[in-house]
Amino acid sequence: MKATIWHNPNCSKSRQALALLEEEPDIDLTVIQYLKNPPSAEKLAQLYRDAGMAAREGLRLSGTDAKERGLTEADDAAVVAAMAADPKLIERPLVETDKGVRLCRPPEKVKEIL
């Protein structure tokens, strides 16, 4: 099975989700440090759609100016555009497999798509 994690190595939840993925046999894992290689707006929209969540549910509030920028009340297109332009606004980690996408908070949510 293929799996992709949008990872921040400085985040404990992201490191925990990555460790869970690395423990799984037969996983073809791609690790993307999204702060260095941010996903496009189109990719973000697809990830949230496949996760069955609104983009603002994937908005990182802690340590960002998302509230001050009005993003907590913005529509998905505005939120996704802001995230693509400023990837620190993306809550992490996002994991995508053939079985779906999850925002892995808590990290154990990754097991739902393995």
C-alpha positions in Angstrom: 0.0 0.0 0.0 1.2 3.5 -0.8 1.0 6.1 1.9 2.0 9.8 2.0 2.4 11.8 5.1 2.6 15.6 5.1 5.1 15.8 7.9 6.6 18.4 10.3 9.6 16.8 12.1 9.2 19.4 14.9 5.7 18.2 15.7 5.3 15.4 18.2 2.0 14.3 16.7 3.5 14.2 13.3 6.5 12.2 14.5 4.1 9.7 16.3 2.0 9.2 13.1 5.2 8.7 11.1 6.4 6.1 13.6 3.1 4.2 13.3 3.4 4.2 9.5 7.0 3.1 9.6 6.0 0.1 11.8 3.6 -1.2 9.2 4.8 -3.9 6.8 4.4 -3.5 3.1 3.9 0.3 3.2 5.5 2.3 0.3 5.9 5.5 2.3 6.5 9.0 1.0 7.3 11.7 3.6 6.8 15.3 2.5 8.0 18.0 4.8 5.2 20.3 3.9 6.9 23.5 5.3 9.7 23.0 2.7 7.5 21.5 -0.1 4.0 22.8 0.5 1.1 21.2 -1.3 -0.7 23.2 -4.0 -4.2 24.6 -3.3 -5.6 21.9 -5.6 -3.9 19.2 -3.6 -5.0 20.6 -0.3 -8.6 20.8 -1.6 -8.5 17.2 -2.7 -7.0 16.1 0.6 -9.7 17.7 2.7 -12.4 16.6 0.3 -11.1 13.0 0.5 -11.0 13.3 4.3 -14.6 14.4 4.4 -13.8 17.6 6.2 -14.0 21.3 5.6 -10.6 23.0 5.0 -11.0 25.2 8.0 -11.2 22.0 10.1 -7.6 21.5 9.0 -6.5 25.0 9.9 -3.8 25.3 12.4 -4.7 27.9 15.0 -1.9 27.5 17.6 1.1 29.6 16.8 -0.5 31.2 13.7 -2.5 34.4 12.9 -5.4 32.4 11.3 -8.0 33.9 13.7 -6.7 37.4 13.2 -6.9 36.9 9.4 -10.5 35.8 9.6 -9.7 32.4 8.3 -11.8 30.6 10.9 -14.9 32.1 9.3 -13.7 32.0 5.7 -14.9 29.7 2.9 -12.9 26.6 1.9 -11.4 28.3 -1.2 -10.0 31.2 0.9 -8.6 28.9 3.6 -7.0 26.6 1.1 -5.4 29.5 -0.8 -4.0 30.9 2.5 -2.6 27.4 3.5 -1.0 27.0 0.1 0.6 30.5 0.4 1.6 30.0 4.1 1.9 26.3 4.9 2.4 26.9 8.6 -1.4 27.3 8.6 -1.8 23.6 7.8 -2.7 21.4 10.8 -0.6 18.3 10.8 -0.1 15.5 10.0 -2.2 14.7 7.0 -1.9 11.2 5.8 -3.2 9.8 2.4 -3.4 6.2 1.5 -5.5 4.2 -1.1 -8.1 3.9 1.6 -8.5 7.7 2.2 -7.1 10.7 4.0 -7.0 11.5 7.7 -5.8 14.4 9.8 -4.0 12.3 12.3 -4.7 14.0 15.5 -4.5 11.9 17.5 -1.8 10.0 15.6 -3.7 6.7 16.0 -6.3 7.9 13.4 -3.8 6.8 10.8 -4.9 3.2 11.5 -8.3 4.0 10.0 -6.8 4.2 6.5 -4.3 1.3 6.7 
